[in-house]
Amino acid sequence: MEDKSCSVQLQGGSRGREIAPSAGLHKSLESWPSPWILAPSTGQRLDWEVVFGRKAPVVLDLGAGEGSFSLAYSVRHPGKNIMAVERKAERARKAASRAQRLGLDHVKVLHCDIGYFLRCFVPPSSIWEIHLLFPDPWPKRRHAKRRLITPAFVSDVVLALLPGGFVRFVTDQAFYFEQAVEHFGRQKELQPEKEEVGSFPPSKFETIFLAQGLPVYRAIWRKIGGVLEQELPCALSGISVR
Ligand SMILES: C[S@@+](CC[C@H](N)C(=O)[O-])C[C@H]1O[C@@H](n2cnc3c(N)ncnc32)[C@H](O)[C@@H]1O
């Protein structure tokens, strides 16, 4: 069933409020560099094959900042389609400019709120990987409602994932890690998995925290069913669900 809030045009705001690209913003983005994509009209799910111009496993980097992870990961995985989502326009613009400079056509950047993006733009069971790298922890109790990882958000993540796909969460905040483990751990469709050292390039924030000798907490949960990555055909239409 279509989420009613998807037909409402949301705009402006930061600090936990949702934004989606408005008509005015579309106009201002027209001169922004490829591979920017403009959000479809509200309530319309993205067709990944149209967005990327090919069929390949789709990877989401949610809260991508200037795209440090998306760009490094896309260089390692030319066979995956990478979508970076960031709500700060300047950061999103930088990510897109860098992708363009490096000729990474399989990276797209969307200036949009993560929650809105997942609920309104992502077709169910269409995503192979979701990376949540250092989402703002909002440690003060009065700001807790601004945190990204909530039971509702986790449900949207599970819905978006293909069976066999995974969500990865990395943070420097022990309390936020515990909360995430609790919320993701409640999902019967997810199974925790160990992250192999060196499997993923560090994001900008990860590099900063590790250089300072600070702890970094990480976890992966895989959606039950589906295929193994090594069996994953480039054409997702070939995926069979166990
Ligand atoms: C702490 S930074 C981490 C950036 C990057 N993931 C990294 O690890 O280097 C968090 C980023 O998430 C973005 N962000 C936070 N909440 C968001 C939301 N609801 N929708 C989209 N982006 C969001 C912020 O603007 C910021 O760029």
The ligand as an SDF file (V2000), in Angstrom:
LIG
                    3D

 27 29  0  0  0  0  0  0  0  0999 V2000
   28.4020   12.1380   10.5630 C   0  0  0  0  0  0  0  0  0  0  0  0
   28.1510   12.3570    8.8710 S   0  0  0  0  0  0  0  0  0  0  0  0
   28.8130   10.8380    8.1700 C   0  0  0  0  0  0  0  0  0  0  0  0
   29.1360   10.9780    6.6970 C   0  0  0  0  0  0  0  0  0  0  0  0
   29.6550    9.6900    6.0390 C   0  0  0  0  0  0  0  0  0  0  0  0
   28.6760    8.6270    6.0950 N   0  0  0  0  0  0  0  0  0  0  0  0
   30.9420    9.2140    6.6660 C   0  0  0  0  0  0  0  0  0  0  0  0
   30.9020    8.1810    7.3440 O   0  0  0  0  0  0  0  0  0  0  0  0
   31.9730    9.8600    6.4490 O   0  0  0  0  0  0  0  0  0  0  0  0
   26.3990   12.0650    8.7200 C   0  0  0  0  0  0  0  0  0  0  0  0
   25.8580   12.5460    7.3850 C   0  0  0  0  0  0  0  0  0  0  0  0
   24.5100   12.1080    7.2770 O   0  0  0  0  0  0  0  0  0  0  0  0
   23.7360   13.1890    6.7680 C   0  0  0  0  0  0  0  0  0  0  0  0
   22.3710   12.9780    7.2550 N   0  0  0  0  0  0  0  0  0  0  0  0
   21.9630   12.9470    8.5390 C   0  0  0  0  0  0  0  0  0  0  0  0
   20.6560   12.7020    8.6210 N   0  0  0  0  0  0  0  0  0  0  0  0
   20.2110   12.5670    7.3440 C   0  0  0  0  0  0  0  0  0  0  0  0
   18.9430   12.3070    6.7700 C   0  0  0  0  0  0  0  0  0  0  0  0
   17.8580   12.1380    7.5280 N   0  0  0  0  0  0  0  0  0  0  0  0
   18.8490   12.2410    5.4300 N   0  0  0  0  0  0  0  0  0  0  0  0
   19.9530   12.4080    4.6410 C   0  0  0  0  0  0  0  0  0  0  0  0
   21.1820   12.6560    5.1320 N   0  0  0  0  0  0  0  0  0  0  0  0
   21.3160   12.7380    6.4700 C   0  0  0  0  0  0  0  0  0  0  0  0
   24.3920   14.4310    7.3320 C   0  0  0  0  0  0  0  0  0  0  0  0
   24.0620   15.5940    6.6050 O   0  0  0  0  0  0  0  0  0  0  0  0
   25.8690   14.0540    7.2380 C   0  0  0  0  0  0  0  0  0  0  0  0
   26.4180   14.4230    6.0080 O   0  0  0  0  0  0  0  0  0  0  0  0
  1  2  1  0
  2  3  1  0
  2 10  1  0
  3  4  1  0
  4  5  1  0
  5  6  1  0
  5  7  1  0
  7  8  2  0
  7  9  1  0
 10 11  1  0
 11 12  1  0
 11 26  1  0
 12 13  1  0
 13 14  1  0
 13 24  1  0
 14 15  1  0
 14 23  1  0
 15 16  2  0
 16 17  1  0
 17 18  1  0
 17 23  2  0
 18 19  1  0
 18 20  2  0
 20 21  1  0
 21 22  2  0
 22 23  1  0
 24 25  1  0
 24 26  1  0
 26 27  1  0
M  CHG  2   2   1   9  -1
M  END
$$$$
